[in-house]
Amino acid sequence: MGFPVDPYGDTIFTRGEIEAWRPSDKTPRREFIANDYRILLLIGDNYGDFTGASSGSLEERARSAEGFAPYWGKKWIVLPNAQYGSWEGALFDYRYRLSEVEKLDMKYKRLRTYR
């Protein structure tokens, strides 16, 4: 495709590479890469793939996401993963001790449909 790739450089950065990189927060990885490169596009399946401000209630997450409105669909591309993600805990207020039935009930109550 014509992209210059250093054959001796590391091109895949995972959470286990540098001890300071926490498993779920990708901000330090992005900062590390931004020291040498300009990041043009981020693609992910979870809000945390784009920003470290990915925790909190659904309302807090929505307000945070609105602040990045110019990025969505242009610099930030979401490929949704309906199986899991930090979004799921937000649906039941991170109350993991609830029964599965209670969690499911809270998820249904927060479900929004579009016509």
C-alpha positions in Angstrom: 0.0 0.0 0.0 3.0 2.3 0.0 3.1 2.9 3.7 6.7 3.2 5.0 7.2 0.5 7.7 10.4 0.1 9.7 11.2 -3.6 9.4 13.1 -3.4 12.7 10.6 -1.3 14.6 7.8 -2.6 16.9 4.5 -2.1 15.1 2.1 -3.9 17.5 1.7 -2.5 21.0 -0.1 -4.7 23.5 -1.0 -4.2 27.2 1.8 -6.6 28.4 4.7 -4.8 26.7 5.3 -2.0 29.1 4.5 -2.6 32.8 3.2 0.9 33.3 0.4 0.3 30.7 -2.7 -0.7 32.6 -4.7 -3.4 30.8 -7.8 -1.3 30.0 -6.5 2.3 29.7 -5.0 2.7 26.3 -4.1 6.4 26.8 -0.4 5.6 27.8 0.0 3.5 24.6 -1.4 6.3 22.4 0.9 8.9 24.1 3.9 6.6 23.6 3.2 6.3 19.9 2.4 10.0 19.6 6.0 10.8 20.7 7.2 9.6 17.3 4.2 9.5 15.0 1.1 11.5 14.2 -2.0 9.4 14.9 -4.4 9.9 12.1 -7.2 7.4 12.9 -8.3 5.3 15.8 -10.5 2.3 15.3 -12.0 0.4 18.3 -15.0 -1.4 19.7 -15.2 0.4 23.1 -15.1 4.0 24.2 -11.9 3.3 26.1 -10.2 2.6 22.8 -10.5 6.4 22.1 -10.2 8.2 25.5 -9.3 7.5 29.1 -12.6 9.2 30.1 -14.5 6.0 29.5 -15.8 5.2 33.0 -18.8 6.6 34.8 -22.6 6.4 34.5 -24.3 6.3 31.1 -25.1 10.0 31.4 -21.4 10.9 32.2 -20.2 8.8 29.3 -22.7 10.4 27.0 -21.6 13.9 28.0 -18.0 12.9 27.6 -18.6 11.5 24.1 -20.5 14.7 23.1 -17.3 16.6 23.7 -15.6 14.6 21.0 -18.4 14.9 18.5 -16.0 16.2 15.7 -13.9 13.0 15.9 -16.7 10.4 15.6 -16.8 8.9 12.1 -13.8 11.0 11.0 -10.8 10.4 13.2 -12.5 7.8 15.5 -14.2 4.8 13.9 -16.3 2.5 16.1 -16.7 -1.2 15.1 -19.2 -2.2 17.8 -18.7 -5.4 19.8 -22.1 -6.4 21.2 -20.6 -9.2 23.3 -18.7 -7.2 26.0 -17.2 -3.9 26.9 -17.1 -1.2 29.6 -20.5 0.0 28.3 -22.2 -3.1 29.7 -21.3 -2.4 33.4 -22.6 1.1 33.0 -26.1 -0.3 32.1 -26.5 -1.7 35.6 -24.5 1.0 37.4 -21.5 -1.3 37.8 -23.4 -3.3 40.5 -21.9 -6.6 39.7 -23.3 -8.3 42.7 -26.8 -8.1 41.3 -28.3 -11.3 40.0 -28.1 -12.0 36.3 -31.9 -11.4 36.1 -31.6 -8.0 37.9 -28.8 -7.0 35.5 -30.8 -8.0 32.5 -33.8 -6.1 33.7 -31.7 -2.9 34.1 -30.3 -3.4 30.7 -33.8 -3.7 29.1 -34.9 -0.6 30.9 -32.0 1.4 29.4 -32.4 0.0 25.9 -33.3 2.7 23.4 -34.6 1.9 20.0 -34.7 4.0 16.9 -37.3 4.0 14.2 
